[in-house]
Amino acid sequence: MSKNFQTPEKVIYVCTGSKCKKKGGKENGKALRELIKLMGLKGRVEVVKTECTDRCDFAPVMCFQPDNYWMHHTTEQQALQAFKDHVLDKPDTPNA
């Protein structure tokens, strides 16, 4: 086997337990994977589906690492905004 094991720079954990999956977790993960592919970040950023995080009352739940940023009741729009904030890390910088 000549494949290299790569450690991604950032990981997004998306709960796909039954409640999270029913409330949009699956779609959130799919949207984020498509965005990663579109932006050429495959290998650097990874979406990991997790089983139940035991936070069913807050479904759907996701977490951005290494920022340890947890989200609950997450819409697809919120997931995409969090991607910009925690993966792209492009804060507005004032002109010098």
N, CA and C atoms as a LAMMPS dump frame, in Angstrom:
ITEM: TIMESTEP
0
ITEM: NUMBER OF ATOMS
288
ITEM: BOX BOUNDS ff ff ff
-5.0000000000000000e+02 5.0000000000000000e+02
-5.0000000000000000e+02 5.0000000000000000e+02
-5.0000000000000000e+02 5.0000000000000000e+02
ITEM: ATOMS id mol type element x y z
1 1 1 N 0.835 -1.186 0
2 1 2 C 0 0 0
3 1 3 C 0.873 1.24 0
4 2 1 N 0.62 2.09 -0.962
5 2 2 C 1.433 3.3 -1.059
6 2 3 C 0.645 4.564 -0.73
7 3 1 N -0.557 4.416 -0.255
8 3 2 C -1.344 5.59 0.102
9 3 3 C -0.817 6.195 1.395
10 4 1 N -0.759 7.527 1.41
11 4 2 C -0.307 8.237 2.603
12 4 3 C -1.49 8.546 3.501
13 5 1 N -1.265 8.425 4.779
14 5 2 C -2.279 8.804 5.759
15 5 3 C -2.123 10.284 6.01
16 6 1 N -3.146 11.067 5.683
17 6 2 C -3.084 12.505 5.873
18 6 3 C -3.947 12.924 7.056
19 7 1 N -3.416 13.815 7.842
20 7 2 C -4.177 14.394 8.943
21 7 3 C -4.697 15.745 8.47
22 8 1 N -6.019 15.925 8.459
23 8 2 C -6.548 17.212 8.002
24 8 3 C -6.222 18.328 8.981
25 9 1 N -6.164 19.549 8.456
26 9 2 C -5.908 20.73 9.291
27 9 3 C -7.121 21.039 10.167
28 10 1 N -8.302 20.818 9.602
29 10 2 C -9.542 21.124 10.316
30 10 3 C -10.531 19.992 10.083
31 11 1 N -11.365 19.745 11.099
32 11 2 C -12.361 18.684 11.028
33 11 3 C -13.697 19.246 11.485
34 12 1 N -14.734 18.885 10.745
35 12 2 C -16.095 19.274 11.112
36 12 3 C -16.837 17.987 11.442
37 13 1 N -17.257 17.851 12.683
38 13 2 C -18.022 16.678 13.109
39 13 3 C -19.504 17.003 12.98
40 14 1 N -20.215 16.163 12.245
41 14 2 C -21.643 16.357 12.026
42 14 3 C -22.369 15.145 12.594
43 15 1 N -23.224 15.394 13.572
44 15 2 C -23.986 14.302 14.162
45 15 3 C -25.007 13.796 13.15
46 16 1 N -25.029 12.479 12.976
47 16 2 C -26.01 11.854 12.099
48 16 3 C -26.8 10.801 12.861
49 17 1 N -26.92 11.019 14.176
50 17 2 C -27.813 10.181 14.965
51 17 3 C -29.233 10.405 14.462
52 18 1 N -30.175 9.597 14.885
53 18 2 C -31.512 9.624 14.294
54 18 3 C -32.193 10.997 14.336
55 19 1 N -32.169 11.688 15.472
56 19 2 C -32.835 13.001 15.542
57 19 3 C -32.101 14.05 14.712
58 20 1 N -30.776 14.083 14.815
59 20 2 C -30.009 15.064 14.049
60 20 3 C -30.182 14.82 12.551
61 21 1 N -30.165 13.563 12.171
62 21 2 C -30.326 13.215 10.755
63 21 3 C -31.68 13.693 10.235
64 22 1 N -32.735 13.453 11.014
65 22 2 C -34.087 13.856 10.612
66 22 3 C -34.251 15.368 10.559
67 23 1 N -33.491 16.088 11.384
68 23 2 C -33.655 17.54 11.479
69 23 3 C -32.646 18.322 10.636
70 24 1 N -31.933 17.633 9.734
71 24 2 C -31.067 18.337 8.789
72 24 3 C -29.59 18.044 8.89
73 25 1 N -29.171 17.224 9.825
74 25 2 C -27.752 16.922 9.971
75 25 3 C -27.135 16.316 8.723
76 26 1 N -27.847 15.412 8.101
77 26 2 C -27.333 14.756 6.895
78 26 3 C -27.131 15.785 5.778
79 27 1 N -28.108 16.661 5.589
80 27 2 C -28.016 17.687 4.556
81 27 3 C -26.903 18.695 4.851
82 28 1 N -26.734 19.038 6.13
83 28 2 C -25.644 19.948 6.509
84 28 3 C -24.294 19.354 6.123
85 29 1 N -24.105 18.093 6.447
86 29 2 C -22.847 17.427 6.112
87 29 3 C -22.61 17.383 4.613
88 30 1 N -23.646 17.085 3.867
89 30 2 C -23.534 17.021 2.411
90 30 3 C -23.162 18.385 1.835
91 31 1 N -23.812 19.442 2.309
92 31 2 C -23.519 20.797 1.828
93 31 3 C -22.069 21.183 2.129
94 32 1 N -21.592 20.821 3.314
95 32 2 C -20.209 21.149 3.684
96 32 3 C -19.207 20.355 2.852
97 33 1 N -19.477 19.075 2.602
98 33 2 C -18.579 18.272 1.764
99 33 3 C -18.509 18.833 0.343
100 34 1 N -19.651 19.268 -0.192
101 34 2 C -19.67 19.864 -1.533
102 34 3 C -18.854 21.153 -1.562
103 35 1 N -18.967 21.962 -0.519
104 35 2 C -18.219 23.209 -0.437
105 35 3 C -16.715 22.946 -0.343
106 36 1 N -16.34 21.968 0.444
107 36 2 C -14.925 21.596 0.572
108 36 3 C -14.361 21.193 -0.788
109 37 1 N -15.108 20.377 -1.512
110 37 2 C -14.679 19.932 -2.837
111 37 3 C -14.578 21.115 -3.795
112 38 1 N -15.605 21.971 -3.808
113 38 2 C -15.657 23.129 -4.686
114 38 3 C -14.483 24.082 -4.44
115 39 1 N -14.095 24.236 -3.179
116 39 2 C -13.032 25.178 -2.828
117 39 3 C -11.636 24.552 -2.88
118 40 1 N -11.562 23.282 -3.269
119 40 2 C -10.262 22.628 -3.379
120 40 3 C -9.596 22.36 -2.038
121 41 1 N -10.393 22.13 -1.017
122 41 2 C -9.848 21.914 0.334
123 41 3 C -9.834 20.447 0.741
124 42 1 N -10.145 19.555 -0.193
125 42 2 C -10.171 18.124 0.131
126 42 3 C -8.786 17.695 0.608
127 43 1 N -8.757 16.98 1.723
128 43 2 C -7.499 16.563 2.338
129 43 3 C -7.05 17.514 3.435
130 44 1 N -7.428 18.772 3.312
131 44 2 C -7.074 19.758 4.337
132 44 3 C -8.188 19.944 5.349
133 45 1 N -9.436 19.788 4.879
134 45 2 C -10.621 19.913 5.727
135 45 3 C -11.458 18.667 5.506
136 46 1 N -11.959 18.105 6.59
137 46 2 C -12.724 16.863 6.48
138 46 3 C -14.008 16.949 7.297
139 47 1 N -15.07 16.394 6.729
140 47 2 C -16.337 16.275 7.445
141 47 3 C -16.429 14.834 7.933
142 48 1 N -16.651 14.682 9.227
143 48 2 C -16.767 13.353 9.821
144 48 3 C -18.175 13.197 10.38
145 49 1 N -18.872 12.171 9.894
146 49 2 C -20.202 11.867 10.437
147 49 3 C -20.006 11.127 11.751
148 50 1 N -20.714 11.572 12.766
149 50 2 C -20.642 10.895 14.059
150 50 3 C -21.994 10.276 14.364
151 51 1 N -21.974 9.294 15.204
152 51 2 C -23.226 8.752 15.713
153 51 3 C -23.738 9.732 16.758
154 52 1 N -24.727 9.368 17.474
155 52 2 C -25.375 10.253 18.436
156 52 3 C -24.375 10.905 19.398
157 53 1 N -24.5 12.218 19.561
158 53 2 C -23.663 12.956 20.511
159 53 3 C -24.363 13.124 21.857
160 54 1 N -25.535 12.527 21.981
161 54 2 C -26.34 12.577 23.202
162 54 3 C -26.799 13.995 23.524
163 55 1 N -27.053 14.751 22.47
164 55 2 C -27.579 16.115 22.606
165 55 3 C -28.824 16.251 21.728
166 56 1 N -29.66 15.239 21.77
167 56 2 C -30.817 15.123 20.869
168 56 3 C -31.78 16.299 20.957
169 57 1 N -31.904 16.905 22.128
170 57 2 C -32.805 18.051 22.278
171 57 3 C -32.32 19.272 21.503
172 58 1 N -31.092 19.233 21.031
173 58 2 C -30.485 20.371 20.34
174 58 3 C -30.228 20.095 18.862
175 59 1 N -30.824 19.05 18.322
176 59 2 C -30.576 18.594 16.953
177 59 3 C -30.944 19.643 15.91
178 60 1 N -30.159 19.695 14.82
179 60 2 C -28.92 18.985 14.562
180 60 3 C -27.715 19.69 15.169
181 61 1 N -26.754 18.88 15.585
182 61 2 C -25.56 19.341 16.283
183 61 3 C -24.339 19.123 15.394
184 62 1 N -23.409 20.078 15.447
185 62 2 C -22.133 19.908 14.754
186 62 3 C -21.029 20.632 15.513
187 63 1 N -19.782 20.269 15.201
188 63 2 C -18.645 20.837 15.914
189 63 3 C -17.489 21.072 14.951
190 64 1 N -16.894 22.25 15.029
191 64 2 C -15.738 22.599 14.201
192 64 3 C -14.478 22.492 15.054
193 65 1 N -13.527 21.685 14.598
194 65 2 C -12.253 21.526 15.282
195 65 3 C -11.136 22.024 14.373
196 66 1 N -10.107 22.632 14.863
197 66 2 C -9.662 22.635 16.248
198 66 3 C -10.234 23.765 17.098
199 67 1 N -11.183 24.537 16.572
200 67 2 C -11.737 25.673 17.323
201 67 3 C -12.623 25.246 18.491
202 68 1 N -13.042 23.985 18.514
203 68 2 C -13.976 23.481 19.532
204 68 3 C -15.244 24.329 19.554
205 69 1 N -15.728 24.67 18.36
206 69 2 C -16.928 25.486 18.201
207 69 3 C -18.119 24.565 17.952
208 70 1 N -19.014 24.481 18.916
209 70 2 C -20.197 23.626 18.845
210 70 3 C -21.398 24.435 18.394
211 71 1 N -22.228 23.815 17.564
212 71 2 C -23.453 24.453 17.087
213 71 3 C -24.632 23.535 17.365
214 72 1 N -25.783 24.135 17.608
215 72 2 C -27 23.355 17.835
216 72 3 C -28.142 23.988 17.064
217 73 1 N -29.187 23.189 16.807
218 73 2 C -30.321 23.634 15.993
219 73 3 C -29.816 24.286 14.707
220 74 1 N -28.842 23.671 14.077
221 74 2 C -28.095 24.268 12.976
222 74 3 C -28.807 24.139 11.632
223 75 1 N -29.058 25.281 11.021
224 75 2 C -29.603 25.289 9.666
225 75 3 C -28.44 25.176 8.672
226 76 1 N -28.765 24.867 7.432
227 76 2 C -27.714 24.79 6.415
228 76 3 C -27.028 26.141 6.248
229 77 1 N -27.794 27.207 6.289
230 77 2 C -27.229 28.557 6.17
231 77 3 C -26.244 28.842 7.31
232 78 1 N -26.599 28.452 8.531
233 78 2 C -25.708 28.65 9.682
234 78 3 C -24.453 27.802 9.542
235 79 1 N -24.604 26.582 9.029
236 79 2 C -23.448 25.698 8.833
237 79 3 C -22.473 26.31 7.829
238 80 1 N -23.001 26.864 6.751
239 80 2 C -22.145 27.478 5.733
240 80 3 C -21.456 28.733 6.266
241 81 1 N -22.159 29.517 7.088
242 81 2 C -21.538 30.7 7.691
243 81 3 C -20.432 30.286 8.662
244 82 1 N -20.673 29.247 9.441
245 82 2 C -19.657 28.757 10.37
246 82 3 C -18.437 28.241 9.613
247 83 1 N -18.664 27.642 8.457
248 83 2 C -17.553 27.193 7.608
249 83 3 C -16.677 28.388 7.238
250 84 1 N -17.304 29.471 6.821
251 84 2 C -16.546 30.683 6.48
252 84 3 C -15.779 31.201 7.691
253 85 1 N -16.434 31.21 8.847
254 85 2 C -15.834 31.771 10.056
255 85 3 C -14.736 30.895 10.661
256 86 1 N -14.918 29.578 10.604
257 86 2 C -14 28.684 11.325
258 86 3 C -13.092 27.85 10.442
259 87 1 N -13.375 27.813 9.157
260 87 2 C -12.504 27.061 8.251
261 87 3 C -11.716 28.013 7.368
262 88 1 N -12.389 28.952 6.765
263 88 2 C -11.701 29.88 5.877
264 88 3 C -10.911 30.927 6.642
265 89 1 N -11.329 31.21 7.883
266 89 2 C -10.602 32.164 8.737
267 89 3 C -10.261 33.446 7.998
268 90 1 N -11.269 34.067 7.426
269 90 2 C -11.031 35.311 6.704
270 90 3 C -11.706 36.469 7.427
271 91 1 N -11.172 36.848 8.569
272 91 2 C -11.782 37.973 9.275
273 91 3 C -11.536 39.267 8.494
274 92 1 N -12.445 40.196 8.662
275 92 2 C -12.265 41.5 8.036
276 92 3 C -11.076 42.201 8.687
277 93 1 N -10.144 42.649 7.862
278 93 2 C -8.982 43.336 8.402
279 93 3 C -9.014 44.791 7.926
280 94 1 N -8.761 45.713 8.836
281 94 2 C -8.777 47.123 8.439
282 94 3 C -7.593 47.43 7.527
283 95 1 N -7.795 48.388 6.651
284 95 2 C -6.695 48.809 5.749
285 95 3 C -5.648 49.552 6.556
286 96 1 N -4.406 49.306 6.218
287 96 2 C -3.299 49.946 6.945
288 96 3 C -3.068 51.364 6.506
